[in-house]
């Protein structure tokens, strides 16, 4: 549904999901129906930007790496020491990821600048 080009297509896919899985996952279906407007709010944005909104893979990976750094230490001597540890983790992640760029980033960045004028 999230990859549908329009909200109407997403609704069609949802109906197909509902038909196939509605009895087994009725609570999921109910939650989606009750919150449809909020869940589909990102259709207000251009198609290229939507993957930034619904994709959490990069965020999940980043959080996982932060947890690895902080898991071993229950207490940091200061806020500054925590900040430095997280900063060094980010530097390592940037090297590991090798400067990979998001697909269509140039287009997305232009759209973000236009939509959030003065904030980017």
MOPAC internal coordinates of N, CA, C and O (Angstrom, degrees):
PM7 1SCF
backbone

  N    0.0000 0     0.00 0     0.00 0    0    0    0
  C    1.4476 1     0.00 0     0.00 0    1    0    0
  C    1.5263 1   111.40 1     0.00 0    2    1    0
  O    1.2310 1   120.58 1   138.55 1    3    2    1
  N    1.3237 1   116.50 1   -41.45 1    3    2    1
  C    1.4581 1   119.04 1  -177.49 1    5    3    2
  C    1.5230 1   113.23 1   -64.67 1    6    5    3
  O    1.2310 1   120.45 1   154.55 1    7    6    5
  N    1.3061 1   116.75 1   -25.45 1    7    6    5
  C    1.4599 1   119.09 1  -178.36 1    9    7    6
  C    1.5250 1   112.71 1   -91.48 1   10    9    7
  O    1.2310 1   120.25 1  -178.61 1   11   10    9
  N    1.2977 1   117.12 1     1.39 1   11   10    9
  C    1.4647 1   120.77 1   177.23 1   13   11   10
  C    1.5253 1   108.98 1   -64.16 1   14   13   11
  O    1.2310 1   120.78 1   -34.88 1   15   14   13
  N    1.3077 1   116.12 1   145.12 1   15   14   13
  C    1.4584 1   119.52 1  -177.85 1   17   15   14
  C    1.5233 1   113.30 1   -73.38 1   18   17   15
  O    1.2310 1   120.64 1   154.15 1   19   18   17
  N    1.3300 1   116.37 1   -25.85 1   19   18   17
  C    1.4640 1   119.68 1   179.61 1   21   19   18
  C    1.5321 1   109.44 1  -133.94 1   22   21   19
  O    1.2310 1   121.25 1   -17.29 1   23   22   21
  N    1.3045 1   115.20 1   162.71 1   23   22   21
  C    1.4617 1   119.72 1   177.40 1   25   23   22
  C    1.5305 1   110.73 1   -65.12 1   26   25   23
  O    1.2310 1   120.23 1   147.34 1   27   26   25
  N    1.3282 1   117.16 1   -32.66 1   27   26   25
  C    1.4644 1   120.42 1   178.61 1   29   27   26
  C    1.5346 1   110.79 1   -63.07 1   30   29   27
  O    1.2310 1   120.40 1   136.69 1   31   30   29
  N    1.3253 1   116.84 1   -43.31 1   31   30   29
  C    1.4679 1   120.56 1   177.18 1   33   31   30
  C    1.5288 1   110.70 1   -65.37 1   34   33   31
  O    1.2310 1   120.61 1   143.28 1   35   34   33
  N    1.3223 1   116.44 1   -36.72 1   35   34   33
  C    1.4711 1   120.05 1   177.33 1   37   35   34
  C    1.5258 1   109.85 1   -62.88 1   38   37   35
  O    1.2310 1   120.38 1   139.56 1   39   38   37
  N    1.3229 1   116.89 1   -40.44 1   39   38   37
  C    1.4659 1   121.13 1   178.91 1   41   39   38
  C    1.5272 1   109.87 1   -63.52 1   42   41   39
  O    1.2310 1   120.31 1   138.36 1   43   42   41
  N    1.3334 1   117.02 1   -41.64 1   43   42   41
  C    1.4701 1   120.43 1   178.03 1   45   43   42
  C    1.5285 1   111.06 1   -61.06 1   46   45   43
  O    1.2310 1   120.93 1   135.62 1   47   46   45
  N    1.3212 1   115.83 1   -44.38 1   47   46   45
  C    1.4734 1   119.76 1   178.85 1   49   47   46
  C    1.5200 1   111.44 1   -65.38 1   50   49   47
  O    1.2310 1   120.85 1   142.92 1   51   50   49
  N    1.3134 1   115.98 1   -37.08 1   51   50   49
  C    1.4636 1   120.09 1   177.51 1   53   51   50
  C    1.5273 1   109.81 1   -63.40 1   54   53   51
  O    1.2310 1   120.42 1   137.33 1   55   54   53
  N    1.3176 1   116.81 1   -42.67 1   55   54   53
  C    1.4654 1   120.38 1   178.94 1   57   55   54
  C    1.5314 1   110.77 1   -61.45 1   58   57   55
  O    1.2310 1   120.49 1   141.52 1   59   58   57
  N    1.3340 1   116.67 1   -38.48 1   59   58   57
  C    1.4658 1   120.68 1   176.60 1   61   59   58
  C    1.5266 1   111.23 1   -64.88 1   62   61   59
  O    1.2310 1   120.71 1   138.08 1   63   62   61
  N    1.3106 1   116.25 1   -41.92 1   63   62   61
  C    1.4678 1   121.29 1   176.92 1   65   63   62
  C    1.5298 1   110.16 1   -62.49 1   66   65   63
  O    1.2310 1   121.81 1   136.19 1   67   66   65
  N    1.3031 1   114.14 1   -43.81 1   67   66   65
  C    1.4700 1   120.63 1  -179.50 1   69   67   66
  C    1.5275 1   110.91 1   -61.15 1   70   69   67
  O    1.2310 1   120.70 1   136.89 1   71   70   69
  N    1.3264 1   116.27 1   -43.11 1   71   70   69
  C    1.4584 1   120.55 1   178.49 1   73   71   70
  C    1.5286 1   112.26 1   -61.25 1   74   73   71
  O    1.2310 1   121.48 1   135.60 1   75   74   73
  N    1.3351 1   114.77 1   -44.40 1   75   74   73
  C    1.4539 1   120.18 1  -175.91 1   77   75   74
  C    1.5336 1   112.99 1   -76.34 1   78   77   75
  O    1.2310 1   120.14 1   138.63 1   79   78   77
  N    1.3130 1   117.34 1   -41.37 1   79   78   77
  C    1.4633 1   120.98 1  -170.40 1   81   79   78
  C    1.5282 1   114.03 1  -117.01 1   82   81   79
  O    1.2310 1   119.86 1  -178.57 1   83   82   81
  N    1.3267 1   117.88 1     1.43 1   83   82   81
  C    1.4570 1   122.17 1  -174.17 1   85   83   82
  C    1.5211 1   115.96 1   -53.74 1   86   85   83
  O    1.2310 1   120.14 1   140.59 1   87   86   85
  N    1.3075 1   117.34 1   -39.41 1   87   86   85
  C    1.4705 1   119.79 1  -178.77 1   89   87   86
  C    1.5197 1   111.63 1   -72.02 1   90   89   87
  O    1.2310 1   120.75 1   140.03 1   91   90   89
  N    1.3201 1   116.18 1   -39.97 1   91   90   89
  C    1.4626 1   119.77 1  -177.33 1   93   91   90
  C    1.5287 1   111.72 1   -76.26 1   94   93   91
  O    1.2310 1   120.25 1   141.02 1   95   94   93
  N    1.3275 1   117.14 1   -38.98 1   95   94   93
  C    1.4670 1   121.28 1  -176.08 1   97   95   94
  C    1.5239 1   111.38 1  -117.41 1   98   97   95
  O    1.2310 1   120.43 1  -132.12 1   99   98   97
  N    1.3016 1   116.79 1    47.88 1   99   98   97
  C    1.4637 1   121.80 1  -176.10 1  101   99   98
  C    1.5304 1   112.32 1   -58.86 1  102  101   99
  O    1.2310 1   120.35 1   145.73 1  103  102  101
  N    1.3490 1   116.93 1   -34.27 1  103  102  101
  C    1.4537 1   120.43 1  -178.25 1  105  103  102
  C    1.5302 1   111.40 1   -69.43 1  106  105  103
  O    1.2310 1   120.18 1   147.67 1  107  106  105
  N    1.3250 1   117.26 1   -32.33 1  107  106  105
  C    1.4622 1   121.21 1   176.36 1  109  107  106
  C    1.5243 1   109.05 1   -69.71 1  110  109  107
  O    1.2310 1   120.82 1   134.57 1  111  110  109
  N    1.3147 1   116.05 1   -45.43 1  111  110  109
  C    1.4740 1   121.49 1   179.34 1  113  111  110
  C    1.5316 1   109.92 1   -58.50 1  114  113  111
  O    1.2310 1   120.71 1   133.75 1  115  114  113
  N    1.3226 1   116.24 1   -46.25 1  115  114  113
  C    1.4673 1   120.26 1  -179.58 1  117  115  114
  C    1.5261 1   111.03 1   -61.56 1  118  117  115
  O    1.2310 1   120.69 1   136.67 1  119  118  117
  N    1.3219 1   116.28 1   -43.33 1  119  118  117
  C    1.4573 1   120.38 1   179.41 1  121  119  118
  C    1.5286 1   110.94 1   -61.81 1  122  121  119
  O    1.2310 1   120.06 1   136.19 1  123  122  121
  N    1.3335 1   117.49 1   -43.81 1  123  122  121
  C    1.4550 1   120.71 1   178.63 1  125  123  122
  C    1.5263 1   110.68 1   -64.06 1  126  125  123
  O    1.2310 1   120.21 1   137.06 1  127  126  125
  N    1.3118 1   117.20 1   -42.94 1  127  126  125
  C    1.4698 1   119.54 1   179.91 1  129  127  126
  C    1.5217 1   111.24 1   -65.14 1  130  129  127
  O    1.2310 1   120.11 1   139.11 1  131  130  129
  N    1.3088 1   117.40 1   -40.89 1  131  130  129
  C    1.4647 1   121.41 1  -179.38 1  133  131  130
  C    1.5223 1   112.60 1   -67.42 1  134  133  131
  O    1.2310 1   120.59 1   153.01 1  135  134  133
  N    1.3251 1   116.47 1   -26.99 1  135  134  133
  C    1.4670 1   120.69 1  -174.04 1  137  135  134
  C    1.5270 1   113.15 1  -119.26 1  138  137  135
  O    1.2310 1   120.51 1  -157.47 1  139  138  137
  N    1.3220 1   116.63 1    22.53 1  139  138  137
  C    1.4624 1   120.86 1  -174.24 1  141  139  138
  C    1.5243 1   113.10 1   -54.25 1  142  141  139
  O    1.2310 1   119.90 1   133.06 1  143  142  141
  N    1.3110 1   117.80 1   -46.94 1  143  142  141
  C    1.4733 1   120.86 1  -176.99 1  145  143  142
  C    1.5274 1   111.12 1   -59.54 1  146  145  143
  O    1.2310 1   120.36 1   135.29 1  147  146  145
  N    1.3123 1   116.93 1   -44.71 1  147  146  145
  C    1.4612 1   120.66 1  -179.85 1  149  147  146
  C    1.5223 1   111.32 1   -67.88 1  150  149  147
  O    1.2310 1   120.14 1   138.77 1  151  150  149
  N    1.3300 1   117.34 1   -41.23 1  151  150  149
  C    1.4569 1   121.34 1  -178.24 1  153  151  150
  C    1.5324 1   112.38 1   -67.09 1  154  153  151
  O    1.2310 1   120.48 1   149.52 1  155  154  153
  N    1.2919 1   116.70 1   -30.48 1  155  154  153
  C    1.4608 1   120.46 1  -177.18 1  157  155  154
  C    1.5230 1   113.30 1   -98.65 1  158  157  155
  O    1.2310 1   120.03 1  -169.21 1  159  158  157
  N    1.3064 1   117.55 1    10.79 1  159  158  157
  C    1.4681 1   121.17 1  -178.46 1  161  159  158
  C    1.5240 1   112.72 1   -58.99 1  162  161  159
  O    1.2310 1   120.09 1   151.51 1  163  162  161
  N    1.3226 1   117.42 1   -28.49 1  163  162  161
  C    1.4586 1   118.83 1  -177.10 1  165  163  162
  C    1.5204 1   113.06 1   -71.41 1  166  165  163
  O    1.2310 1   119.59 1   171.24 1  167  166  165
  N    1.3220 1   118.40 1    -8.76 1  167  166  165
  C    1.4630 1   119.76 1   175.44 1  169  167  166
  C    1.5224 1   111.53 1   -69.15 1  170  169  167
  O    1.2310 1   120.48 1   172.50 1  171  170  169
  N    1.3131 1   116.69 1    -7.50 1  171  170  169
  C    1.4619 1   120.59 1   174.91 1  173  171  170
  C    1.5285 1   110.70 1   -73.36 1  174  173  171
  O    1.2310 1   120.77 1   161.82 1  175  174  173
  N    1.3280 1   116.14 1   -18.18 1  175  174  173
  C    1.4580 1   121.41 1  -176.36 1  177  175  174
  C    1.5269 1   110.73 1   -97.30 1  178  177  175
  O    1.2310 1   120.75 1   -21.27 1  179  178  177
  N    1.3432 1   116.17 1   158.73 1  179  178  177
  C    1.4708 1   119.52 1   178.78 1  181  179  178
  C    1.5300 1   111.60 1   -60.27 1  182  181  179
  O    1.2310 1   121.03 1   -26.98 1  183  182  181
  N    1.3114 1   115.64 1   153.02 1  183  182  181
  C    1.4616 1   122.96 1  -175.80 1  185  183  182
  C    1.5300 1   112.78 1   -52.24 1  186  185  183
  O    1.2310 1   120.37 1   135.21 1  187  186  185
  N    1.3438 1   116.89 1   -44.79 1  187  186  185
  C    1.4666 1   120.79 1  -176.88 1  189  187  186
  C    1.5247 1   112.53 1   -62.49 1  190  189  187
  O    1.2310 1   120.23 1   147.04 1  191  190  189
  N    1.3277 1   117.16 1   -32.96 1  191  190  189
  C    1.4626 1   121.08 1  -177.38 1  193  191  190
  C    1.5245 1   113.52 1   -75.88 1  194  193  191
  O    1.2310 1   120.05 1   158.62 1  195  194  193
  N    1.2981 1   117.51 1   -21.38 1  195  194  193
  C    1.4685 1   120.03 1  -172.94 1  197  195  194
  C    1.5226 1   113.65 1   -61.70 1  198  197  195
  O    1.2310 1   120.20 1   146.93 1  199  198  197
  N    1.3264 1   117.22 1   -33.07 1  199  198  197
  C    1.4656 1   117.98 1  -179.77 1  201  199  198
  C    1.5217 1   111.17 1   -64.72 1  202  201  199
  O    1.2310 1   119.93 1   151.41 1  203  202  201
  N    1.3264 1   117.74 1   -28.59 1  203  202  201
  C    1.4637 1   120.27 1   174.38 1  205  203  202
  C    1.5255 1   110.86 1   -65.48 1  206  205  203
  O    1.2310 1   120.99 1   146.42 1  207  206  205
  N    1.3085 1   115.70 1   -33.58 1  207  206  205
  C    1.4548 1   120.21 1  -175.84 1  209  207  206
  C    1.5167 1   111.96 1   -79.69 1  210  209  207
  O    1.2310 1   119.47 1   135.08 1  211  210  209
  N    1.3208 1   118.62 1   -44.92 1  211  210  209
  C    1.4623 1   119.08 1  -174.46 1  213  211  210
  C    1.5169 1   114.30 1   -93.98 1  214  213  211
  O    1.2310 1   119.44 1   167.57 1  215  214  213
  N    1.3241 1   118.68 1   -12.43 1  215  214  213
  C    1.4573 1   120.28 1  -179.25 1  217  215  214
  C    1.5095 1   109.98 1   -90.86 1  218  217  215
  O    1.2310 1   120.85 1   -49.73 1  219  218  217
  N    1.3133 1   115.98 1   130.27 1  219  218  217
  C    1.4612 1   120.16 1   179.00 1  221  219  218
  C    1.5239 1   111.82 1  -120.14 1  222  221  219
  O    1.2310 1   119.49 1  -172.42 1  223  222  221
  N    1.3285 1   118.58 1     7.58 1  223  222  221
  C    1.4611 1   121.02 1  -176.96 1  225  223  222
  C    1.5217 1   112.28 1   -56.22 1  226  225  223
  O    1.2310 1   119.63 1   131.65 1  227  226  225
  N    1.3138 1   118.32 1   -48.35 1  227  226  225
  C    1.4589 1   121.56 1  -178.85 1  229  227  226
  C    1.5184 1   110.98 1   -65.02 1  230  229  227
  O    1.2310 1   120.90 1   138.41 1  231  230  229
  N    1.3082 1   115.89 1   -41.59 1  231  230  229
  C    1.4662 1   120.13 1   179.70 1  233  231  230
  C    1.5207 1   109.97 1   -65.04 1  234  233  231
  O    1.2310 1   120.35 1   135.52 1  235  234  233
  N    1.3204 1   116.94 1   -44.48 1  235  234  233
  C    1.4647 1   120.80 1   178.95 1  237  235  234
  C    1.5137 1   111.91 1   -61.70 1  238  237  235
  O    1.2310 1   120.37 1   139.20 1  239  238  237
  N    1.3255 1   116.90 1   -40.80 1  239  238  237
  C    1.4583 1   121.71 1   178.74 1  241  239  238
  C    1.5269 1   110.64 1   -64.63 1  242  241  239
  O    1.2310 1   120.69 1   135.64 1  243  242  241
  N    1.3238 1   116.29 1   -44.36 1  243  242  241
  C    1.4639 1   120.93 1   178.73 1  245  243  242
  C    1.5307 1   110.50 1   -61.19 1  246  245  243
  O    1.2310 1   120.48 1   133.06 1  247  246  245
  N    1.3266 1   116.68 1   -46.94 1  247  246  245
  C    1.4671 1   120.16 1   179.46 1  249  247  246
  C    1.5214 1   111.69 1   -62.16 1  250  249  247
  O    1.2310 1   120.28 1   142.20 1  251  250  249
  N    1.3143 1   117.06 1   -37.80 1  251  250  249
  C    1.4625 1   121.56 1   178.03 1  253  251  250
  C    1.5300 1   110.47 1   -61.31 1  254  253  251
  O    1.2310 1   120.56 1   137.11 1  255  254  253
  N    1.3174 1   116.54 1   -42.89 1  255  254  253
  C    1.4602 1   120.17 1  -179.91 1  257  255  254
  C    1.5285 1   111.09 1   -69.01 1  258  257  255
  O    1.2310 1   120.25 1   143.72 1  259  258  257
  N    1.3221 1   117.12 1   -36.28 1  259  258  257
  C    1.4686 1   119.99 1   174.85 1  261  259  258
  C    1.5297 1   110.61 1   -63.02 1  262  261  259
  O    1.2310 1   120.52 1   139.20 1  263  262  261
  N    1.3280 1   116.62 1   -40.80 1  263  262  261
  C    1.4759 1   120.10 1   179.14 1  265  263  262
  C    1.5234 1   111.27 1   -62.52 1  266  265  263
  O    1.2310 1   120.50 1   140.61 1  267  266  265
  N    1.3387 1   116.66 1   -39.39 1  267  266  265
  C    1.4638 1   119.96 1   178.77 1  269  267  266
  C    1.5224 1   110.80 1   -59.02 1  270  269  267
  O    1.2310 1   120.49 1   139.87 1  271  270  269
  N    1.3310 1   116.66 1   -40.13 1  271  270  269
  C    1.4546 1   121.66 1  -178.31 1  273  271  270
  C    1.5327 1   110.94 1   -71.33 1  274  273  271
  O    1.2310 1   120.48 1   139.66 1  275  274  273
  N    1.3129 1   116.68 1   -40.34 1  275  274  273
  C    1.4638 1   119.81 1  -173.94 1  277  275  274
  C    1.5271 1   113.63 1   -90.83 1  278  277  275
  O    1.2310 1   119.72 1   163.84 1  279  278  277
  N    1.3209 1   118.14 1   -16.16 1  279  278  277
  C    1.4659 1   121.71 1  -176.52 1  281  279  278
  C    1.5274 1   112.01 1   -59.55 1  282  281  279
  O    1.2310 1   120.45 1   136.58 1  283  282  281
  N    1.3151 1   116.74 1   -43.42 1  283  282  281
  C    1.4640 1   120.93 1  -176.42 1  285  283  282
  C    1.5089 1   113.73 1   -70.28 1  286  285  283
  O    1.2310 1   120.30 1   156.73 1  287  286  285
  N    1.3076 1   117.04 1   -23.27 1  287  286  285
  C    1.4665 1   120.72 1  -178.52 1  289  287  286
  C    1.5251 1   109.28 1  -112.79 1  290  289  287
  O    1.2310 1   121.43 1   -60.30 1  291  290  289
  N    1.3063 1   114.87 1   119.70 1  291  290  289
  C    1.4661 1   118.79 1   178.35 1  293  291  290
  C    1.5222 1   111.09 1   -81.48 1  294  293  291
  O    1.2310 1   120.94 1   150.94 1  295  294  293
  N    1.3416 1   115.80 1   -29.06 1  295  294  293
  C    1.4640 1   120.53 1  -177.90 1  297  295  294
  C    1.5240 1   108.74 1  -134.85 1  298  297  295
  O    1.2310 1   120.67 1   -46.17 1  299  298  297
  N    1.3095 1   116.33 1   133.83 1  299  298  297
  C    1.4567 1   121.41 1   173.70 1  301  299  298
  C    1.5298 1   107.23 1  -101.12 1  302  301  299
  O    1.2310 1   119.85 1   -36.24 1  303  302  301
  N    1.3415 1   117.88 1   143.76 1  303  302  301
  C    1.4660 1   120.19 1  -177.30 1  305  303  302
  C    1.5298 1   113.49 1   -59.59 1  306  305  303
  O    1.2310 1   120.93 1   149.81 1  307  306  305
  N    1.3424 1   115.83 1   -30.19 1  307  306  305
  C    1.4653 1   119.42 1  -179.80 1  309  307  306
  C    1.5264 1   109.22 1  -156.57 1  310  309  307
  O    1.2310 1   121.34 1   -13.26 1  311  310  309
  N    1.3199 1   115.04 1   166.74 1  311  310  309
  C    1.4693 1   119.81 1   175.07 1  313  311  310
  C    1.5224 1   110.40 1   -62.33 1  314  313  311
  O    1.2310 1   121.24 1   144.96 1  315  314  313
  N    1.3343 1   115.24 1   -35.04 1  315  314  313
  C    1.4568 1   119.78 1  -179.74 1  317  315  314
  C    1.5308 1   111.49 1   -64.17 1  318  317  315
  O    1.2310 1   120.21 1   140.61 1  319  318  317
  N    1.3321 1   117.20 1   -39.39 1  319  318  317
  C    1.4639 1   119.38 1   179.30 1  321  319  318
  C    1.5303 1   111.13 1   -66.33 1  322  321  319
  O    1.2310 1   120.19 1   142.48 1  323  322  321
  N    1.3128 1   117.25 1   -37.52 1  323  322  321
  C    1.4657 1   120.66 1   175.40 1  325  323  322
  C    1.5251 1   110.09 1   -64.02 1  326  325  323
  O    1.2310 1   120.66 1   133.71 1  327  326  325
  N    1.3273 1   116.35 1   -46.29 1  327  326  325
  C    1.4679 1   120.78 1   179.77 1  329  327  326
  C    1.5233 1   111.38 1   -58.98 1  330  329  327
  O    1.2310 1   120.69 1   137.70 1  331  330  329
  N    1.3403 1   116.29 1   -42.30 1  331  330  329
  C    1.4668 1   119.72 1   179.38 1  333  331  330
  C    1.5248 1   110.81 1   -65.26 1  334  333  331
  O    1.2310 1   120.10 1   138.30 1  335  334  333
  N    1.3252 1   117.41 1   -41.70 1  335  334  333
  C    1.4670 1   120.55 1   179.09 1  337  335  334
  C    1.5257 1   110.82 1   -61.39 1  338  337  335
  O    1.2310 1   120.47 1   135.68 1  339  338  337
  N    1.3171 1   116.70 1   -44.32 1  339  338  337
  C    1.4607 1   120.22 1  -179.55 1  341  339  338
  C    1.5280 1   110.88 1   -68.75 1  342  341  339
  O    1.2310 1   120.66 1   142.47 1  343  342  341
  N    1.3336 1   116.35 1   -37.53 1  343  342  341
  C    1.4678 1   119.81 1   177.12 1  345  343  342
  C    1.5230 1   110.63 1   -61.41 1  346  345  343
  O    1.2310 1   120.57 1   132.97 1  347  346  345
  N    1.3356 1   116.52 1   -47.03 1  347  346  345
  C    1.4599 1   120.17 1   179.70 1  349  347  346
  C    1.5329 1   111.25 1   -63.40 1  350  349  347
  O    1.2310 1   120.57 1   146.97 1  351  350  349
  N    1.3254 1   116.52 1   -33.03 1  351  350  349
  C    1.4598 1   120.22 1   175.51 1  353  351  350
  C    1.5241 1   110.13 1   -63.47 1  354  353  351
  O    1.2310 1   120.33 1   136.46 1  355  354  353
  N    1.3174 1   116.98 1   -43.54 1  355  354  353
  C    1.4669 1   121.48 1   178.85 1  357  355  354
  C    1.5203 1   110.70 1   -62.45 1  358  357  355
  O    1.2310 1   120.34 1   137.78 1  359  358  357
  N    1.3396 1   116.96 1   -42.22 1  359  358  357
  C    1.4725 1   120.42 1   178.23 1  361  359  358
  C    1.5314 1   109.74 1   -59.63 1  362  361  359
  O    1.2310 1   120.58 1   136.27 1  363  362  361
  N    1.3421 1   116.49 1   -43.73 1  363  362  361
  C    1.4634 1   120.71 1   178.28 1  365  363  362
  C    1.5156 1   112.34 1   -64.32 1  366  365  363
  O    1.2310 1   120.76 1   140.63 1  367  366  365
  N    1.3224 1   116.16 1   -39.37 1  367  366  365
  C    1.4703 1   120.80 1   179.80 1  369  367  366
  C    1.5265 1   109.84 1   -64.67 1  370  369  367
  O    1.2310 1   120.51 1   137.42 1  371  370  369
  N    1.3250 1   116.63 1   -42.58 1  371  370  369
  C    1.4622 1   119.90 1   179.17 1  373  371  370
  C    1.5210 1   110.88 1   -59.31 1  374  373  371
  O    1.2310 1   120.39 1   139.76 1  375  374  373
  N    1.3352 1   116.86 1   -40.24 1  375  374  373
  C    1.4661 1   119.97 1   177.95 1  377  375  374
  C    1.5302 1   110.29 1   -67.29 1  378  377  375
  O    1.2310 1   120.97 1   136.60 1  379  378  377
  N    1.3302 1   115.76 1   -43.40 1  379  378  377
  C    1.4660 1   120.41 1  -178.40 1  381  379  378
  C    1.5273 1   111.50 1   -63.48 1  382  381  379
  O    1.2310 1   120.76 1   136.41 1  383  382  381
  N    1.3192 1   116.16 1   -43.59 1  383  382  381
  C    1.4572 1   120.09 1  -178.64 1  385  383  382
  C    1.5262 1   111.79 1   -74.14 1  386  385  383
  O    1.2310 1   120.63 1   166.01 1  387  386  385
  N    1.3254 1   116.40 1   -13.99 1  387  386  385
  C    1.4637 1   120.90 1   174.08 1  389  387  386
  C    1.5102 1   114.78 1    65.24 1  390  389  387
  O    1.2310 1   119.72 1  -149.05 1  391  390  389
  N    1.2920 1   118.13 1    30.95 1  391  390  389
  C    1.4621 1   120.64 1   177.74 1  393  391  390
  C    1.5129 1   114.10 1    67.54 1  394  393  391
  O    1.2310 1   120.28 1  -153.55 1  395  394  393
  N    1.3346 1   117.08 1    26.45 1  395  394  393
  C    1.4677 1   120.13 1   178.24 1  397  395  394
  C    1.5198 1   109.70 1   -59.90 1  398  397  395
  O    1.2310 1   121.30 1   -42.44 1  399  398  397
  N    1.2872 1   115.12 1   137.56 1  399  398  397
  C    1.4611 1   119.60 1   178.07 1  401  399  398
  C    1.5096 1   109.65 1  -108.95 1  402  401  399
  O    1.2310 1   121.45 1   -29.22 1  403  402  401
  N    1.2995 1   114.84 1   150.78 1  403  402  401
  C    1.4552 1   120.38 1   177.60 1  405  403  402
  C    1.5174 1   109.75 1   -70.64 1  406  405  403
  O    1.2310 1   121.47 1   -37.90 1  407  406  405
  N    1.3165 1   114.80 1   142.10 1  407  406  405
  C    1.4633 1   120.83 1   177.28 1  409  407  406
  C    1.5261 1   109.27 1   -56.06 1  410  409  407
  O    1.2310 1   120.78 1   -44.51 1  411  410  409
  N    1.3138 1   116.11 1   135.49 1  411  410  409
  C    1.4729 1   123.27 1   178.54 1  413  411  410
  C    1.5221 1   113.14 1    62.42 1  414  413  411
  O    1.2310 1   119.90 1  -154.60 1  415  414  413
  N    1.3579 1   117.80 1    25.40 1  415  414  413
  C    1.4612 1   119.69 1  -176.59 1  417  415  414
  C    1.5291 1   112.06 1   -58.62 1  418  417  415
  O    1.2310 1   119.36 1   140.85 1  419  418  417
  N    1.3129 1   118.82 1   -39.15 1  419  418  417
  C    1.4670 1   120.73 1   179.77 1  421  419  418
  C    1.5216 1   111.71 1   -58.31 1  422  421  419
  O    1.2310 1   120.71 1   135.64 1  423  422  421
  N    1.3125 1   116.25 1   -44.36 1  423  422  421
  C    1.4742 1   121.51 1   178.78 1  425  423  422
  C    1.5305 1   109.46 1   -65.85 1  426  425  423
  O    1.2310 1   120.91 1   133.12 1  427  426  425
  N    1.3344 1   115.86 1   -46.88 1  427  426  425
  C    1.4710 1   120.75 1  -177.41 1  429  427  426
  C    1.5193 1   110.39 1   -62.30 1  430  429  427
  O    1.2310 1   120.52 1   136.63 1  431  430  429
  N    1.3273 1   116.61 1   -43.37 1  431  430  429
  C    1.4624 1   120.19 1  -178.98 1  433  431  430
  C    1.5287 1   110.48 1   -61.65 1  434  433  431
  O    1.2310 1   120.62 1   137.57 1  435  434  433
  N    1.3207 1   116.41 1   -42.43 1  435  434  433
  C    1.4663 1   119.91 1   176.95 1  437  435  434
  C    1.5157 1   111.99 1   -61.47 1  438  437  435
  O    1.2310 1   120.44 1   139.30 1  439  438  437
  N    1.3306 1   116.76 1   -40.70 1  439  438  437
  C    1.4664 1   120.77 1   178.65 1  441  439  438
  C    1.5283 1   110.80 1   -66.28 1  442  441  439
  O    1.2310 1   120.57 1   138.41 1  443  442  441
  N    1.3351 1   116.51 1   -41.59 1  443  442  441
  C    1.4643 1   120.20 1   178.00 1  445  443  442
  C    1.5273 1   110.94 1   -61.17 1  446  445  443
  O    1.2310 1   120.87 1   136.64 1  447  446  445
  N    1.3391 1   115.94 1   -43.36 1  447  446  445
  C    1.4662 1   119.84 1   179.27 1  449  447  446
  C    1.5270 1   111.28 1   -61.94 1  450  449  447
  O    1.2310 1   120.98 1   142.09 1  451  450  449
  N    1.3170 1   115.74 1   -37.91 1  451  450  449
  C    1.4586 1   119.59 1  -179.17 1  453  451  450
  C    1.5217 1   111.36 1   -72.27 1  454  453  451
  O    1.2310 1   120.16 1   134.28 1  455  454  453
  N    1.3311 1   117.30 1   -45.72 1  455  454  453
  C    1.4617 1   121.43 1  -177.44 1  457  455  454
  C    1.5297 1   111.51 1   -69.38 1  458  457  455
  O    1.2310 1   120.79 1   138.48 1  459  458  457
  N    1.3272 1   116.09 1   -41.52 1  459  458  457
  C    1.4647 1   120.84 1  -176.72 1  461  459  458
  C    1.5217 1   110.60 1  -109.18 1  462  461  459
  O    1.2310 1   121.71 1  -131.63 1  463  462  461
  N    1.3100 1   114.33 1    48.37 1  463  462  461
  C    1.4619 1   121.85 1  -177.03 1  465  463  462
  C    1.5339 1   110.70 1   -52.21 1  466  465  463
  O    1.2310 1   121.55 1   -47.06 1  467  466  465
  N    1.3250 1   114.65 1   132.94 1  467  466  465
  C    1.4566 1   120.44 1   179.68 1  469  467  466
  C    1.5229 1   114.57 1    84.22 1  470  469  467
  O    1.2310 1   120.25 1   171.46 1  471  470  469
  N    1.3062 1   117.14 1    -8.54 1  471  470  469
  C    1.4713 1   120.51 1   179.88 1  473  471  470
  C    1.5203 1   111.18 1  -107.24 1  474  473  471
  O    1.2310 1   120.14 1   163.65 1  475  474  473
  N    1.3141 1   117.33 1   -16.35 1  475  474  473
  C    1.4652 1   121.47 1   179.54 1  477  475  474
  C    1.5001 1   108.68 1  -118.67 1  478  477  475
  O    1.2310 1   120.10 1   180.00 1  479  478  477

